[in-house]
C-alpha cells in the first residue's frame, strides 16, 4: 500500500467546504433596376431597356426585376443608365423597343447549422448521482463516483469535500493527485475520487474509529467553498478511518483514482 505525505491541511479543506452594397452599374445601352433583397447579401442584376424588338422578345435573364423604355428613330446609340429613386432605370436614344426583366430576389445566405457549444455548469448533487463503494484494491480505500445525470455538461472542480458522520473537520487532499485540467463530464459520464482512510500513524495514535455515513459536497469554481446541497450516502459496514484520512482530486478515470 502506497503512503502519501503531501496533502493539504484539514483546516484548509474545512474552510474550502464552508465558504456582423448593393452596387448597380450597366455598361453599354442597357438599364439597370434596383434590387430589393436581404441586407448584407449582394444581388445579381439583369440587363433591361435600350433593346431592339428582337431582344425584347428574348427570355429575360434571371436576376433582380427592373424596367426601362426607349424612344426615337435611327440607329441606337449606347448610353449609361442612371438609377432613379424608385428603383427604375430610364434612357433615351434612337430606335424603339421595350424590355423587362424578372427574376428571383436575392436569397439570404444559408445559416450555419453547426450546433453552438453547449454551456457548462458546475457539478453538484442536483445534476449528479454520487455513490461510495469499497474497492478490493487498494485496501483501506473508498471509491467515490459522481455520474452526470443532467442534460448539460458539468465540471467537477478540485476535489470532493467530505464530512464523515457529524464531524466538523474535513479530510485533507492528496496534492499529488491534482489533475492537469478540470474534469469535464458530458451527460452520462462520471468522475472518480478515492478516499485513503488512514495514514502512516497507527490507528490508536490517529484516533481510529468506525464511521457509518459520508456527506459529499462539490467545490465551487472560484474555490470559495462548496456549491449545492451535500449528497449523503451510507458507508459499507465496518468502514474504519483515522484522523489521517485524505481524499484525491476528481479524476476522469477509475484507474487514476485508485492509483493513489
N, C-alpha and C positions, 0 to 999 in steps of 0.2 A: 504494500500500500504506500502510495506517494504521500509525502507530507508537504505542507505549504507554510512557509514562514512569512511571506509578504502578503498582507491584506490590509484593508482599511480598518480603522478602529471601529468598534461597535458604536461608540458615541457619534461618530460621523455618519454612520448608517442610520442611526436613530434620528438625527437632525434632518437627514435626507427624506426620511419617512414622514416627518411632521410637516414639515413645511410645503396707320391707308387716299384729247381735244379734238375735240372733234374738228377736222380741217377739211374744207371743200374748195377745190380749185380745178376747173376743167380746161385744158389747153386745146385750142383749135375748134371753132364752130360748134360748140355744144353748151347746153345749160346744165347747171348742177343744182339740185334741190337739197335743202337742208334735211337732215335726218333726225328723227327722234329715236332715242334708244336709252338704254340703261346707262347711268353715269359710269365713268371710268372704263367704258368699252368703246373702241374705235369702230365706227360703222363703215361699211363699203358703200360707194356712191355709183349709181347707174347713169350714163350719159344720155341726156334727152334734149329736144329742141334743135333748131338750126339744122334740120334734117330734110332730105329730099322725100318725095311722096313714097318712093320705093322703100326708103329707110323707115318711114313712118309705119309701114305695114309689117316691118320686121318684128319678130318677137323681142320684147324688151329684155335687157339683161337683168339678172337677179340682183337686187340691191335695195337701197332705200328709195322710196317713192319720190318723184319730182315732176314738174310740169314746165313747158316752155312754148312760146309762139313766135313765128317769124312772118313778116310781110314784105312785099316788094317784087321786083322783076329783074331778070338778068341772072348772070352767074353769081352764085353765092360767094360771099367773102367771109372768111372766118373772123370771129371776134371772141374776146374773152368775156364771159358772162359773170355778172356780179350777183351776189345773193341779196334778196330783199329781206326785210324784217320778218315777213310772214312765211319764209321758207321757200318761196318760188323764185325761179330764175327767168329773166326776160332779155332778149337780144333782138336787134333789127339788122336786116341785110337784104340782098337780092334773092329772089326765089320765094316760093311759098311752100309751106309744109308745117305740119304739126307733129309733135312727138310726145309721147307719155311713157313713163316708166313705172313699173310697180315691182315690189319685192318685199321680202320679209324684213321686219325690223331687226336691228342687231340684237342678238340674244346675249344675256349676261354670261360671263364665264362660269363654267361649272364649278360648284362649290367643292372644296376639298372634303371628301367624305372620311378622311382618316380620323379616327377617334382621338379626341383630346386626351392627354394623360390624366388618368384618374387622380383625384386629390387624395392625399394621405391623411390618416387620422392617427392619433396615439392609441396604442393598445391599452385596453382597460378590462376590467372584469365584465363590462357590459357587452363587449364585442369579441370576447374570447371564452373558451372553456378551459378551466385550469384543473389539472389532475396531478396527484402526487403518488408515486409508486416507489417501492424499494427494489433497486436492481440487484441481480445476483452478483455482479462485479461492476465496479469495485465494492468491496464490503464497506460497511459503515457509511453508506451514502443514501441519499434520497434523490429522486429524479422529478423535477417539476416540468410539466408540459403545458404550454399555453397555445391552444389552437384557435385560429381566427375563424369565428363563426359568423362574422358580419359580411356585408356586401361590398365593403371598401377595403383597400389595402391599409394595414395598420403598421405602426413602427413600435418595436419593443426597445425602449431606451434603457441603457445602462444595465442594471441587474434587478431582479425581483427584490422587493422589500418585504422582509419576513417578520412574523411575530408568532412565537410558539406559545400556545395556551394563552394565558393572560399576562405574559411577561412584557415589561416596558422596554427593555433593552433589545435592540435589533442585532442580528448577526452581522459580522463584517463581510467584506467582499474579498474574493481571491483575485488580487490585482493582476496576476499573470494570465488571467482568463479574459482580459478585456479584448474584444474583437476589433478589427481594423475599421469596421463600419457598423452603423446601426443595423440591427437585424430587421429586415423588411418582410412582412407576412402578407401574401396575397390571400384572398378568401380560401379557406381550407388548409392553408399551410400552418406549420407550428414552429414555435421557438422552444428551446430547452435550457435548463439550468440545473446544475447538480448542487446538492447540499452536503457538505462534509460535516458529519455530525460531531466529530471530536478531533482534537489536535494532538500535539506531542505529549501533553501532560497526561498523567494517569487520571482516569475518571474521578477518583476520590479527591484529587487535587484541583480539579477543574469543575467541581460541583456537578457531577453527573446525575442524571435523573431521567425517568421515563416521561414522555410527552404524548398527548393524545390528539391534538389538533394543530393546524398550521394556517395562519392567515397570510395570504399573498397579495401584495399591492404592486401596482406598476408605477414606474418613475416618470415624472414629468419631463418634457423635452429640455427645459432650462435647468434641470437638476435642482429645482426649488423644493422638491418634496414628492409626494405621491399624487396620483390622479385617480378619481373614481373610488368606488367602494371596494373594500377588500373581498377577495374570494377565499372563503374559509372551507377547508377540507379536513376530513378525518384522516389521521395518520394510520399507517399499518400498525397493528398491535405490537406492543413491545418496542416502539421506537425510542431509542436511548440517545441522549445528546448531552453535551457538556457546554460550559461557557465558551469553549474554543470553537464552537460551531461557526461555519462560514459558508457563503453561497457564491457560486460563479456568476459572471455576467451572462446575459442571454446569449445563446449560441444558435446558429441556423441548422446545426445537425446534431443528432443524438450522440454520435461518436465523439464529437468535440466536447460536448457537455460532460461525458463520462471519462474524459481523459485526464481529469484533474483530481 
